[in-house]
Amino acid sequence: MIEICRLHLFFEGTVQGVGFRFYTERVARRLDIAGFVRNLPNGAVEVVAEGKRKILDEFLSAIQTGNLSGYITGTEKIWEPPTGEFNDFGVRF
């Protein structure tokens, strides 16, 4: 049985207004991850993603080393129980 996990992320830095949400969405859809990404009022970006643990690790690595990685100054990573509430991955406004 393959375990589905939930990864809750908060990225800090200059992560708003640079295409970070849309880049994150592209990576998530490529990896077939479900969840969302959104800007927060404090300037951070929140990501909630559900999928196989190995794929979620790949997802996080792709974001932290991808084209926009230079804008990230901090990452908070929280593993949570999955809820299965998502059908796909999208940007929330």
C-alpha positions in Angstrom: 0.0 0.0 0.0 1.3 3.4 -0.9 1.0 6.0 1.8 -0.5 9.4 0.9 0.9 12.3 2.9 0.0 15.9 3.4 2.8 18.6 3.3 2.0 22.1 4.6 4.6 24.7 3.6 5.2 28.3 4.2 7.8 30.1 2.1 9.2 33.4 3.2 11.2 36.0 1.2 10.3 37.9 -2.0 7.9 35.2 -3.0 4.9 37.4 -4.0 4.7 39.2 -7.3 7.4 37.1 -9.0 5.3 34.2 -10.4 6.0 31.9 -7.4 2.4 30.6 -7.1 2.2 29.8 -10.8 5.6 28.1 -10.8 4.5 26.0 -7.8 1.2 25.1 -9.5 3.1 24.0 -12.7 5.4 21.8 -10.6 2.5 20.3 -8.6 0.5 19.5 -11.7 3.5 17.9 -13.5 4.0 15.6 -10.4 0.2 14.9 -10.1 0.0 16.4 -6.6 -3.3 17.8 -5.2 -3.7 20.9 -3.1 -3.3 24.6 -3.4 -0.9 27.6 -3.2 -1.8 31.1 -2.0 -0.3 34.4 -0.9 -0.7 35.3 2.7 -1.2 38.9 4.1 2.2 38.8 5.8 4.1 38.4 2.5 4.6 34.6 2.7 3.2 32.0 0.4 1.4 29.0 1.8 1.3 25.6 0.1 -0.8 22.6 1.0 0.0 19.5 -1.0 -1.1 15.9 -0.9 0.4 12.9 -2.6 2.9 10.1 -2.2 5.7 11.0 0.2 8.5 10.5 -2.3 6.7 12.7 -4.8 6.1 15.4 -2.2 9.8 15.3 -1.4 10.5 15.8 -5.1 8.0 18.6 -5.2 9.7 20.5 -2.3 13.1 20.0 -3.8 12.0 21.3 -7.2 10.6 24.4 -5.6 13.7 25.0 -3.4 16.1 24.5 -6.3 14.1 25.8 -9.3 14.1 29.1 -11.2 12.6 31.1 -8.3 14.6 29.5 -5.5 16.6 32.7 -5.1 13.6 34.5 -3.8 13.1 32.1 -0.9 14.7 33.1 2.4 12.9 30.6 4.7 10.8 27.5 4.5 8.6 26.0 7.2 7.6 22.4 6.5 4.9 20.6 8.4 3.8 17.0 7.8 0.2 16.4 8.5 -2.4 13.6 8.1 -3.9 13.7 4.6 -7.6 14.7 4.2 -8.2 13.7 0.6 -10.2 16.9 0.1 -8.4 18.0 -3.1 -9.0 16.7 -6.7 -6.3 18.7 -8.3 -3.8 21.5 -7.6 -4.6 25.2 -8.0 -3.8 28.8 -7.1 -6.1 30.3 -4.5 -6.8 34.0 -4.5 
